């Protein structure tokens, strides 16, 4: 008889959907944008801020699509003004991987 091997714990990664292209992927592979309880829309690099969140792929195409098409506004259930949109676009562009 062979001794029992301890089972390795399989850690599952939460799955999230990109609001631009609607593809499902692991939470850590996506960028999170959050509407805080104060109503401020901002990038959440840690993925742990309090508030309603929306996820988008770290690609220029998905970022552009989510900001221009109104998907982000629908996902966060708040209208997004031009200043906030420009600020988010610059923050998201800075966090995109170099191509």
KARAVEN-V551284 format. One record per backbone hydrogen bond with DSSP energy under -0.5 kcal/mol. NH is the residue of the N-H (numbers start at 1). CO is the residue of the C=O. E is the energy in kcal/mol with one decimal. If there is no record, write none. Layout:
nh/co/e
NH/CO/E
NH/CO/E
//
This chain:
nh/co/e
11/9/-0.7
12/10/-0.6
16/25/-3.0
18/23/-2.2
19/55/-2.7
22/18/-1.6
25/16/-2.7
27/14/-2.8
29/26/-1.5
30/27/-1.2
31/56/-3.3
32/44/-0.6
33/54/-3.0
34/42/-2.9
35/52/-2.9
36/34/-0.7
36/40/-2.8
39/36/-2.3
42/34/-2.4
42/40/-0.5
44/32/-3.0
45/43/-0.6
52/35/-1.7
54/33/-2.5
55/17/-0.5
56/31/-2.3
58/29/-0.6
59/57/-1.7
63/59/-2.4
64/60/-2.5
65/61/-2.3
66/62/-2.5
67/63/-1.9
68/64/-2.5
69/65/-2.1
72/66/-1.7
74/70/-2.0
75/71/-2.5
76/72/-2.4
77/73/-0.9
78/73/-1.6
81/79/-0.6
85/81/-2.3
86/82/-2.5
87/83/-2.2
88/84/-2.7
89/85/-2.4
90/86/-2.1
91/87/-2.2
92/88/-3.2
93/89/-2.3
94/90/-1.7
95/91/-1.2
96/92/-0.5
96/93/-0.8
97/58/-0.5
//
